[in-house]
Amino acid sequence: MQTPMNARALRYPMLGCCVLGTILSSVSLHSHYSTSATEYCDLNATFNCDLVNRSTFSEIHGIPVALVGLLGYILLFALSLKPHNWATIFRFAAALVGVGFAVYLAYIEAYVLAVWCLLCIGSLSMILTITLLAGIAVWRLRKRGPQTDAGQ
């Protein structure tokens, strides 16, 4: 049976990754709307956040992908605060959607734009970590069997 300590052992790193992902997405969103070059991320022809964040692939139907990421991290943060079985399952599903979207964007960076964004790489690492931790939480939930939502 999962103890509250085991649940916290996953929850706190997940919350930390959500906070870092929110920060990275916020900076990326600022870069998207900025008109000047960013010194911290315009390194060379291979690593240039400005090119990525202002490309035609930086929006979906007029919505910046950085905003999508920001909202996704806020959702994952809120779900990580909920000690319920349904939140554990929904958090994993949301993280899977997020990691799928992030891998798609990484593909665009690698094979279409041929330039990388350090903020995007950081965000990809955060959503991968969140997905792994959320997957472990679901595995633990399934392993212990059906119980009440209390104490998870």
VEXFIVEX-664915 format. One line per field, with one value per atom (N, C-alpha, C): residue in three letters; x, y, z; residue number from 1; atom name. Coordinates in steps of 0.02 Angstrom, whole numbers. Example, Ala and Ser with C-alpha at 12.3 -4.5 7.8 and 13.67 -1.06 7.14 Angstrom:
<atoms>
aa: Ala / Ala / Ala / Ser / Ser / Ser
X: 660 / 615 / 660 / 642 / 684 / 645
Y: -284 / -225 / -165 / -112 / -53 / 2
Z: 390 / 390 / 390 / 354 / 357 / 394
i: 1 / 1 / 1 / 2 / 2 / 2
at: N / CA / C / N / CA / C
</atoms>
This chain:
<atoms>
aa: Met / Met / Met / Gln / Gln / Gln / Thr / Thr / Thr / Pro / Pro / Pro / Met / Met / Met / Asn / Asn / Asn / Ala / Ala / Ala / Arg / Arg / Arg / Ala / Ala / Ala / Leu / Leu / Leu / Arg / Arg / Arg / Tyr / Tyr / Tyr / Pro / Pro / Pro / Met / Met / Met / Leu / Leu / Leu / Gly / Gly / Gly / Cys / Cys / Cys / Cys / Cys / Cys / Val / Val / Val / Leu / Leu / Leu / Gly / Gly / Gly / Thr / Thr / Thr / Ile / Ile / Ile / Leu / Leu / Leu / Ser / Ser / Ser / Ser / Ser / Ser / Val / Val / Val / Ser / Ser / Ser / Leu / Leu / Leu / His / His / His / Ser / Ser / Ser / His / His / His / Tyr / Tyr / Tyr / Ser / Ser / Ser / Thr / Thr / Thr / Ser / Ser / Ser / Ala / Ala / Ala / Thr / Thr / Thr / Glu / Glu / Glu / Tyr / Tyr / Tyr / Cys / Cys / Cys / Asp / Asp / Asp / Leu / Leu / Leu / Asn / Asn / Asn / Ala / Ala / Ala / Thr / Thr / Thr / Phe / Phe / Phe / Asn / Asn / Asn / Cys / Cys / Cys / Asp / Asp / Asp / Leu / Leu / Leu / Val / Val / Val / Asn / Asn / Asn / Arg / Arg / Arg / Ser / Ser / Ser / Thr / Thr / Thr / Phe / Phe / Phe / Ser / Ser / Ser / Glu / Glu / Glu / Ile / Ile / Ile / His / His / His / Gly / Gly / Gly / Ile / Ile / Ile / Pro / Pro / Pro / Val / Val / Val / Ala / Ala / Ala / Leu / Leu / Leu / Val / Val / Val / Gly / Gly / Gly / Leu / Leu / Leu / Leu / Leu / Leu / Gly / Gly / Gly / Tyr / Tyr / Tyr / Ile / Ile / Ile / Leu / Leu / Leu / Leu / Leu / Leu / Phe / Phe / Phe / Ala / Ala / Ala / Leu / Leu / Leu / Ser / Ser / Ser / Leu / Leu / Leu / Lys / Lys / Lys / Pro / Pro / Pro / His / His / His / Asn / Asn / Asn / Trp / Trp / Trp / Ala / Ala / Ala / Thr / Thr / Thr / Ile / Ile / Ile / Phe / Phe / Phe / Arg / Arg / Arg / Phe / Phe / Phe / Ala / Ala / Ala / Ala / Ala / Ala / Ala / Ala / Ala / Leu / Leu / Leu / Val / Val / Val / Gly / Gly / Gly / Val / Val / Val / Gly / Gly / Gly / Phe / Phe / Phe / Ala / Ala / Ala / Val / Val / Val / Tyr / Tyr / Tyr / Leu / Leu / Leu / Ala / Ala / Ala / Tyr / Tyr / Tyr / Ile / Ile / Ile / Glu / Glu / Glu / Ala / Ala / Ala / Tyr / Tyr / Tyr / Val / Val / Val / Leu / Leu / Leu / Ala / Ala / Ala / Val / Val / Val / Trp / Trp / Trp / Cys / Cys / Cys / Leu / Leu / Leu / Leu / Leu / Leu / Cys / Cys / Cys / Ile / Ile / Ile / Gly / Gly / Gly / Ser / Ser / Ser / Leu / Leu / Leu / Ser / Ser / Ser / Met / Met / Met / Ile / Ile / Ile / Leu / Leu / Leu / Thr / Thr / Thr / Ile / Ile / Ile / Thr / Thr / Thr / Leu / Leu / Leu / Leu / Leu / Leu / Ala / Ala / Ala / Gly / Gly / Gly / Ile / Ile / Ile / Ala / Ala / Ala / Val / Val / Val / Trp / Trp / Trp / Arg / Arg / Arg / Leu / Leu / Leu / Arg / Arg / Arg / Lys / Lys / Lys / Arg / Arg / Arg / Gly / Gly / Gly / Pro / Pro / Pro / Gln / Gln / Gln / Thr / Thr / Thr / Asp / Asp / Asp / Ala / Ala / Ala / Gly / Gly / Gly / Gln / Gln / Gln
X: 42 / 0 / 44 / 24 / 63 / 50 / 103 / 97 / 96 / 72 / 73 / 144 / 195 / 263 / 283 / 263 / 279 / 244 / 183 / 146 / 181 / 204 / 240 / 307 / 338 / 404 / 398 / 341 / 330 / 301 / 258 / 222 / 269 / 315 / 358 / 404 / 437 / 476 / 431 / 371 / 325 / 305 / 291 / 274 / 332 / 393 / 452 / 461 / 451 / 456 / 402 / 343 / 289 / 307 / 337 / 358 / 412 / 462 / 515 / 487 / 442 / 410 / 370 / 336 / 298 / 345 / 401 / 451 / 478 / 498 / 526 / 475 / 412 / 360 / 345 / 348 / 336 / 390 / 453 / 508 / 503 / 485 / 476 / 419 / 365 / 308 / 329 / 368 / 394 / 438 / 480 / 523 / 483 / 427 / 383 / 357 / 338 / 309 / 361 / 421 / 474 / 497 / 519 / 544 / 620 / 651 / 724 / 754 / 817 / 853 / 864 / 860 / 874 / 947 / 983 / 1054 / 1066 / 1020 / 1030 / 1017 / 986 / 966 / 983 / 1012 / 1033 / 1109 / 1126 / 1197 / 1234 / 1203 / 1236 / 1183 / 1206 / 1160 / 1123 / 1150 / 1120 / 1072 / 1088 / 1046 / 1024 / 960 / 933 / 858 / 841 / 770 / 729 / 759 / 722 / 696 / 737 / 716 / 659 / 664 / 612 / 548 / 554 / 495 / 458 / 490 / 457 / 446 / 455 / 444 / 369 / 353 / 283 / 256 / 301 / 281 / 271 / 281 / 275 / 203 / 156 / 86 / 43 / -13 / -63 / -128 / -152 / -213 / -208 / -150 / -140 / -125 / -123 / -107 / -35 / 6 / 76 / 83 / 127 / 137 / 165 / 200 / 225 / 168 / 114 / 54 / 21 / 19 / -8 / 32 / 98 / 142 / 131 / 125 / 114 / 50 / -4 / -68 / -65 / -28 / -20 / 16 / 69 / 106 / 64 / 22 / -22 / -73 / -101 / -147 / -114 / -54 / -18 / -1 / 16 / 30 / -33 / -90 / -153 / -171 / -162 / -176 / -129 / -68 / -19 / -35 / -75 / -96 / -153 / -188 / -247 / -228 / -244 / -226 / -282 / -304 / -358 / -337 / -366 / -350 / -366 / -423 / -441 / -389 / -362 / -312 / -247 / -230 / -170 / -175 / -232 / -243 / -247 / -284 / -291 / -224 / -185 / -119 / -74 / -76 / -35 / -59 / -125 / -152 / -132 / -138 / -119 / -45 / -4 / 68 / 86 / 51 / 63 / 47 / -7 / -24 / 31 / 53 / 106 / 171 / 191 / 254 / 248 / 191 / 181 / 188 / 158 / 163 / 235 / 269 / 339 / 385 / 374 / 414 / 401 / 339 / 322 / 360 / 360 / 396 / 471 / 498 / 570 / 585 / 540 / 549 / 552 / 508 / 507 / 574 / 598 / 662 / 719 / 720 / 775 / 774 / 715 / 712 / 681 / 646 / 616 / 655 / 661 / 696 / 772 / 795 / 867 / 900 / 864 / 890 / 854 / 890 / 864 / 853 / 803 / 788 / 804 / 849 / 868 / 809 / 765 / 706 / 660 / 655 / 613 / 643 / 709 / 742 / 731 / 736 / 722 / 650 / 604 / 533 / 521 / 553 / 547 / 572 / 627 / 653 / 605 / 573 / 525 / 464 / 435 / 375 / 392 / 451 / 472 / 477 / 505 / 512 / 443 / 400 / 332 / 295 / 302 / 269 / 295 / 360 / 389 / 362 / 363 / 339 / 264 / 225 / 154 / 140 / 181 / 174 / 189 / 239 / 255 / 197 / 167 / 110 / 51 / 38 / -17 / 0 / 63 / 84 / 74 / 93 / 84 / 10 / -31 / -103 / -132 / -113 / -138 / -113 / -51 / -21 / -56 / -78 / -110 / -184 / -214 / -282 / -332 / -396 / -448 / -457 / -454 / -466 / -502 / -513 / -545 / -494 / -518 / -475 / -436 / -455 / -422 / -351 / -306 / -237 / -191 / -212 / -167 / -126
Y: -59 / 0 / 62 / 112 / 174 / 217 / 238 / 281 / 353 / 400 / 470 / 494 / 467 / 488 / 469 / 409 / 389 / 434 / 454 / 499 / 566 / 592 / 656 / 651 / 592 / 583 / 593 / 579 / 592 / 661 / 683 / 745 / 806 / 809 / 868 / 878 / 826 / 836 / 855 / 827 / 844 / 918 / 942 / 1012 / 1057 / 1037 / 1075 / 1078 / 1022 / 1022 / 1065 / 1065 / 1108 / 1182 / 1200 / 1269 / 1288 / 1245 / 1259 / 1263 / 1218 / 1219 / 1282 / 1305 / 1368 / 1427 / 1428 / 1482 / 1480 / 1421 / 1415 / 1436 / 1415 / 1433 / 1508 / 1537 / 1609 / 1649 / 1629 / 1663 / 1654 / 1594 / 1581 / 1622 / 1630 / 1671 / 1744 / 1767 / 1836 / 1844 / 1796 / 1797 / 1797 / 1760 / 1756 / 1825 / 1864 / 1930 / 1986 / 1972 / 2023 / 2037 / 2098 / 2116 / 2120 / 2120 / 2123 / 2054 / 2048 / 1985 / 1971 / 1907 / 1888 / 1867 / 1897 / 1882 / 1814 / 1792 / 1729 / 1667 / 1675 / 1615 / 1619 / 1674 / 1682 / 1668 / 1603 / 1585 / 1579 / 1544 / 1533 / 1506 / 1480 / 1456 / 1392 / 1357 / 1294 / 1305 / 1352 / 1366 / 1439 / 1448 / 1515 / 1514 / 1533 / 1532 / 1582 / 1637 / 1688 / 1660 / 1623 / 1594 / 1544 / 1504 / 1454 / 1487 / 1533 / 1565 / 1614 / 1633 / 1679 / 1648 / 1583 / 1549 / 1539 / 1515 / 1501 / 1443 / 1403 / 1345 / 1364 / 1427 / 1448 / 1463 / 1457 / 1468 / 1414 / 1399 / 1354 / 1393 / 1407 / 1447 / 1513 / 1545 / 1609 / 1606 / 1547 / 1539 / 1517 / 1555 / 1536 / 1469 / 1426 / 1361 / 1369 / 1424 / 1437 / 1448 / 1478 / 1487 / 1420 / 1378 / 1310 / 1274 / 1279 / 1248 / 1277 / 1342 / 1376 / 1351 / 1350 / 1326 / 1252 / 1213 / 1142 / 1132 / 1169 / 1163 / 1185 / 1237 / 1259 / 1204 / 1173 / 1117 / 1060 / 1041 / 986 / 1003 / 1066 / 1088 / 1078 / 1103 / 1097 / 1024 / 982 / 910 / 877 / 902 / 873 / 890 / 941 / 959 / 916 / 883 / 844 / 773 / 753 / 686 / 635 / 633 / 587 / 542 / 482 / 434 / 462 / 496 / 524 / 575 / 614 / 665 / 631 / 576 / 539 / 514 / 487 / 460 / 517 / 570 / 626 / 662 / 667 / 699 / 660 / 594 / 554 / 563 / 563 / 573 / 641 / 693 / 760 / 765 / 732 / 732 / 696 / 642 / 606 / 651 / 688 / 735 / 788 / 813 / 864 / 839 / 779 / 752 / 737 / 715 / 704 / 769 / 822 / 887 / 913 / 904 / 927 / 888 / 824 / 784 / 807 / 822 / 849 / 914 / 958 / 1022 / 1011 / 963 / 947 / 921 / 883 / 859 / 919 / 967 / 1027 / 1064 / 1070 / 1104 / 1067 / 1002 / 962 / 955 / 942 / 923 / 975 / 1024 / 1075 / 1141 / 1165 / 1228 / 1220 / 1161 / 1147 / 1196 / 1214 / 1257 / 1238 / 1242 / 1221 / 1281 / 1276 / 1325 / 1294 / 1326 / 1299 / 1299 / 1349 / 1350 / 1291 / 1275 / 1218 / 1152 / 1146 / 1085 / 1077 / 1132 / 1130 / 1110 / 1138 / 1120 / 1047 / 1023 / 952 / 907 / 926 / 885 / 887 / 944 / 949 / 905 / 908 / 869 / 794 / 776 / 706 / 681 / 722 / 703 / 698 / 746 / 744 / 681 / 665 / 605 / 542 / 538 / 480 / 474 / 529 / 528 / 513 / 542 / 529 / 456 / 428 / 357 / 312 / 328 / 290 / 294 / 353 / 361 / 317 / 314 / 272 / 199 / 180 / 110 / 91 / 135 / 121 / 116 / 159 / 158 / 92 / 69 / 5 / -54 / -48 / -103 / -114 / -60 / -69 / -86 / -80 / -101 / -47 / -61 / -11 / 2 / 66 / 89 / 156 / 185 / 251 / 303 / 362 / 417 / 447 / 432 / 463 / 437 / 482 / 463 / 453 / 467 / 456 / 515
Z: 0 / 0 / 0 / -39 / -44 / 17 / 50 / 108 / 85 / 127 / 108 / 92 / 125 / 111 / 39 / 17 / -52 / -102 / -87 / -132 / -136 / -79 / -77 / -112 / -109 / -141 / -216 / -245 / -317 / -328 / -283 / -293 / -292 / -245 / -240 / -300 / -325 / -387 / -446 / -448 / -502 / -498 / -438 / -430 / -450 / -431 / -450 / -525 / -559 / -632 / -664 / -634 / -660 / -653 / -596 / -586 / -636 / -644 / -693 / -764 / -781 / -847 / -858 / -806 / -810 / -822 / -788 / -797 / -868 / -891 / -959 / -1012 / -1003 / -1051 / -1049 / -990 / -984 / -1018 / -1009 / -1042 / -1117 / -1139 / -1210 / -1239 / -1202 / -1224 / -1231 / -1183 / -1186 / -1248 / -1261 / -1320 / -1384 / -1384 / -1443 / -1463 / -1413 / -1426 / -1429 / -1409 / -1409 / -1481 / -1492 / -1559 / -1560 / -1501 / -1499 / -1487 / -1503 / -1495 / -1421 / -1402 / -1333 / -1328 / -1282 / -1275 / -1244 / -1202 / -1165 / -1208 / -1265 / -1302 / -1377 / -1398 / -1468 / -1470 / -1469 / -1461 / -1527 / -1575 / -1640 / -1689 / -1745 / -1796 / -1775 / -1726 / -1703 / -1645 / -1600 / -1541 / -1543 / -1562 / -1567 / -1552 / -1491 / -1471 / -1511 / -1530 / -1567 / -1633 / -1668 / -1732 / -1722 / -1669 / -1655 / -1631 / -1583 / -1552 / -1597 / -1652 / -1698 / -1767 / -1772 / -1835 / -1847 / -1907 / -1922 / -1881 / -1853 / -1812 / -1739 / -1721 / -1651 / -1631 / -1678 / -1663 / -1696 / -1663 / -1690 / -1692 / -1751 / -1760 / -1721 / -1724 / -1691 / -1617 / -1588 / -1517 / -1510 / -1474 / -1466 / -1430 / -1456 / -1424 / -1354 / -1341 / -1274 / -1225 / -1249 / -1207 / -1193 / -1243 / -1234 / -1180 / -1184 / -1134 / -1065 / -1061 / -997 / -965 / -1003 / -977 / -958 / -997 / -981 / -916 / -904 / -841 / -781 / -790 / -737 / -721 / -773 / -763 / -725 / -747 / -714 / -642 / -629 / -561 / -518 / -543 / -505 / -493 / -543 / -535 / -486 / -482 / -436 / -363 / -353 / -285 / -259 / -305 / -287 / -266 / -204 / -181 / -196 / -258 / -276 / -333 / -335 / -388 / -457 / -465 / -530 / -553 / -506 / -524 / -547 / -516 / -535 / -607 / -624 / -691 / -743 / -726 / -772 / -781 / -728 / -732 / -781 / -778 / -823 / -895 / -905 / -973 / -1000 / -959 / -981 / -995 / -955 / -965 / -1030 / -1046 / -1109 / -1169 / -1165 / -1219 / -1224 / -1167 / -1166 / -1195 / -1177 / -1203 / -1277 / -1299 / -1371 / -1410 / -1385 / -1417 / -1416 / -1360 / -1354 / -1401 / -1409 / -1456 / -1528 / -1544 / -1610 / -1622 / -1573 / -1580 / -1586 / -1549 / -1555 / -1625 / -1654 / -1723 / -1771 / -1761 / -1802 / -1796 / -1735 / -1725 / -1760 / -1754 / -1781 / -1856 / -1885 / -1955 / -2002 / -1975 / -2017 / -2011 / -1949 / -1938 / -1935 / -1916 / -1908 / -1860 / -1808 / -1756 / -1691 / -1635 / -1571 / -1525 / -1483 / -1432 / -1364 / -1327 / -1262 / -1213 / -1218 / -1176 / -1192 / -1256 / -1277 / -1255 / -1258 / -1234 / -1160 / -1123 / -1051 / -1037 / -1075 / -1066 / -1083 / -1136 / -1154 / -1097 / -1067 / -1011 / -951 / -940 / -884 / -897 / -957 / -970 / -973 / -996 / -994 / -922 / -879 / -808 / -775 / -788 / -761 / -785 / -848 / -876 / -843 / -833 / -799 / -728 / -690 / -621 / -618 / -664 / -666 / -684 / -729 / -746 / -687 / -648 / -588 / -539 / -532 / -486 / -508 / -574 / -599 / -589 / -601 / -590 / -517 / -471 / -400 / -383 / -413 / -401 / -424 / -483 / -509 / -468 / -444 / -406 / -340 / -309 / -243 / -249 / -309 / -320 / -302 / -315 / -303 / -229 / -212 / -144 / -148 / -92 / -91 / -113 / -128 / -148 / -89 / -29 / 30 / 36 / 53 / 69 / 11 / -49 / -106 / -124
i: 1 / 1 / 1 / 2 / 2 / 2 / 3 / 3 / 3 / 4 / 4 / 4 / 5 / 5 / 5 / 6 / 6 / 6 / 7 / 7 / 7 / 8 / 8 / 8 / 9 / 9 / 9 / 10 / 10 / 10 / 11 / 11 / 11 / 12 / 12 / 12 / 13 / 13 / 13 / 14 / 14 / 14 / 15 / 15 / 15 / 16 / 16 / 16 / 17 / 17 / 17 / 18 / 18 / 18 / 19 / 19 / 19 / 20 / 20 / 20 / 21 / 21 / 21 / 22 / 22 / 22 / 23 / 23 / 23 / 24 / 24 / 24 / 25 / 25 / 25 / 26 / 26 / 26 / 27 / 27 / 27 / 28 / 28 / 28 / 29 / 29 / 29 / 30 / 30 / 30 / 31 / 31 / 31 / 32 / 32 / 32 / 33 / 33 / 33 / 34 / 34 / 34 / 35 / 35 / 35 / 36 / 36 / 36 / 37 / 37 / 37 / 38 / 38 / 38 / 39 / 39 / 39 / 40 / 40 / 40 / 41 / 41 / 41 / 42 / 42 / 42 / 43 / 43 / 43 / 44 / 44 / 44 / 45 / 45 / 45 / 46 / 46 / 46 / 47 / 47 / 47 / 48 / 48 / 48 / 49 / 49 / 49 / 50 / 50 / 50 / 51 / 51 / 51 / 52 / 52 / 52 / 53 / 53 / 53 / 54 / 54 / 54 / 55 / 55 / 55 / 56 / 56 / 56 / 57 / 57 / 57 / 58 / 58 / 58 / 59 / 59 / 59 / 60 / 60 / 60 / 61 / 61 / 61 / 62 / 62 / 62 / 63 / 63 / 63 / 64 / 64 / 64 / 65 / 65 / 65 / 66 / 66 / 66 / 67 / 67 / 67 / 68 / 68 / 68 / 69 / 69 / 69 / 70 / 70 / 70 / 71 / 71 / 71 / 72 / 72 / 72 / 73 / 73 / 73 / 74 / 74 / 74 / 75 / 75 / 75 / 76 / 76 / 76 / 77 / 77 / 77 / 78 / 78 / 78 / 79 / 79 / 79 / 80 / 80 / 80 / 81 / 81 / 81 / 82 / 82 / 82 / 83 / 83 / 83 / 84 / 84 / 84 / 85 / 85 / 85 / 86 / 86 / 86 / 87 / 87 / 87 / 88 / 88 / 88 / 89 / 89 / 89 / 90 / 90 / 90 / 91 / 91 / 91 / 92 / 92 / 92 / 93 / 93 / 93 / 94 / 94 / 94 / 95 / 95 / 95 / 96 / 96 / 96 / 97 / 97 / 97 / 98 / 98 / 98 / 99 / 99 / 99 / 100 / 100 / 100 / 101 / 101 / 101 / 102 / 102 / 102 / 103 / 103 / 103 / 104 / 104 / 104 / 105 / 105 / 105 / 106 / 106 / 106 / 107 / 107 / 107 / 108 / 108 / 108 / 109 / 109 / 109 / 110 / 110 / 110 / 111 / 111 / 111 / 112 / 112 / 112 / 113 / 113 / 113 / 114 / 114 / 114 / 115 / 115 / 115 / 116 / 116 / 116 / 117 / 117 / 117 / 118 / 118 / 118 / 119 / 119 / 119 / 120 / 120 / 120 / 121 / 121 / 121 / 122 / 122 / 122 / 123 / 123 / 123 / 124 / 124 / 124 / 125 / 125 / 125 / 126 / 126 / 126 / 127 / 127 / 127 / 128 / 128 / 128 / 129 / 129 / 129 / 130 / 130 / 130 / 131 / 131 / 131 / 132 / 132 / 132 / 133 / 133 / 133 / 134 / 134 / 134 / 135 / 135 / 135 / 136 / 136 / 136 / 137 / 137 / 137 / 138 / 138 / 138 / 139 / 139 / 139 / 140 / 140 / 140 / 141 / 141 / 141 / 142 / 142 / 142 / 143 / 143 / 143 / 144 / 144 / 144 / 145 / 145 / 145 / 146 / 146 / 146 / 147 / 147 / 147 / 148 / 148 / 148 / 149 / 149 / 149 / 150 / 150 / 150 / 151 / 151 / 151 / 152 / 152 / 152
at: N / CA / C / N / CA / C / N / CA / C / N / CA / C / N / CA / C / N / CA / C / N / CA / C / N / CA / C / N / CA / C / N / CA / C / N / CA / C / N / CA / C / N / CA / C / N / CA / C / N / CA / C / N / CA / C / N / CA / C / N / CA / C / N / CA / C / N / CA / C / N / CA / C / N / CA / C / N / CA / C / N / CA / C / N / CA / C / N / CA / C / N / CA / C / N / CA / C / N / CA / C / N / CA / C / N / CA / C / N / CA / C / N / CA / C / N / CA / C / N / CA / C / N / CA / C / N / CA / C / N / CA / C / N / CA / C / N / CA / C / N / CA / C / N / CA / C / N / CA / C / N / CA / C / N / CA / C / N / CA / C / N / CA / C / N / CA / C / N / CA / C / N / CA / C / N / CA / C / N / CA / C / N / CA / C / N / CA / C / N / CA / C / N / CA / C / N / CA / C / N / CA / C / N / CA / C / N / CA / C / N / CA / C / N / CA / C / N / CA / C / N / CA / C / N / CA / C / N / CA / C / N / CA / C / N / CA / C / N / CA / C / N / CA / C / N / CA / C / N / CA / C / N / CA / C / N / CA / C / N / CA / C / N / CA / C / N / CA / C / N / CA / C / N / CA / C / N / CA / C / N / CA / C / N / CA / C / N / CA / C / N / CA / C / N / CA / C / N / CA / C / N / CA / C / N / CA / C / N / CA / C / N / CA / C / N / CA / C / N / CA / C / N / CA / C / N / CA / C / N / CA / C / N / CA / C / N / CA / C / N / CA / C / N / CA / C / N / CA / C / N / CA / C / N / CA / C / N / CA / C / N / CA / C / N / CA / C / N / CA / C / N / CA / C / N / CA / C / N / CA / C / N / CA / C / N / CA / C / N / CA / C / N / CA / C / N / CA / C / N / CA / C / N / CA / C / N / CA / C / N / CA / C / N / CA / C / N / CA / C / N / CA / C / N / CA / C / N / CA / C / N / CA / C / N / CA / C / N / CA / C / N / CA / C / N / CA / C / N / CA / C / N / CA / C / N / CA / C / N / CA / C / N / CA / C / N / CA / C / N / CA / C / N / CA / C / N / CA / C / N / CA / C / N / CA / C / N / CA / C / N / CA / C / N / CA / C / N / CA / C / N / CA / C / N / CA / C / N / CA / C / N / CA / C / N / CA / C / N / CA / C / N / CA / C / N / CA / C / N / CA / C
</atoms>
